[in-house]
Amino acid sequence: MKEVGRPIPPPSVELAEGYSGKWQLRAPKSLHRRRAKRAKCEGVSLDTLAVTLLAEGLSGRTAHER
């Protein structure tokens, strides 16, 4: 942003309210195994795969459904 002369916005208020972007998730062992294998095949972490799948699933929803 600095390179193109644009100001860097301050952190959002939500971040200051304790949202770290981190949470724990429990899943059935079979789902964990399948997703872990897929993540390994794709060369990404299980966390990255899970966030990607979640984001892809949410991107198809309308604003009303969110």
RAFENUR-V356480 format. One record per residue. N is the residue number from 1. PHI is phi in whole degrees, 0 to 359 (none if undefined). Layout:
n=(N;N)
phi=(PHI;PHI)
//
This chain:
n=(1;2;3;4;5;6;7;8;9;10;11;12;13;14;15;16;17;18;19;20;21;22;23;24;25;26;27;28;29;30;31;32;33;34;35;36;37;38;39;40;41;42;43;44;45;46;47;48;49;50;51;52;53;54;55;56;57;58;59;60;61;62;63;64;65;66)
phi=(none;298;298;260;79;259;289;270;291;290;302;291;298;302;297;291;270;102;272;268;84;229;208;263;224;258;218;301;302;295;293;302;299;297;291;297;295;296;300;297;299;274;73;233;285;298;299;298;298;297;294;296;297;297;297;297;295;284;293;273;269;279;300;298;284;282)
//
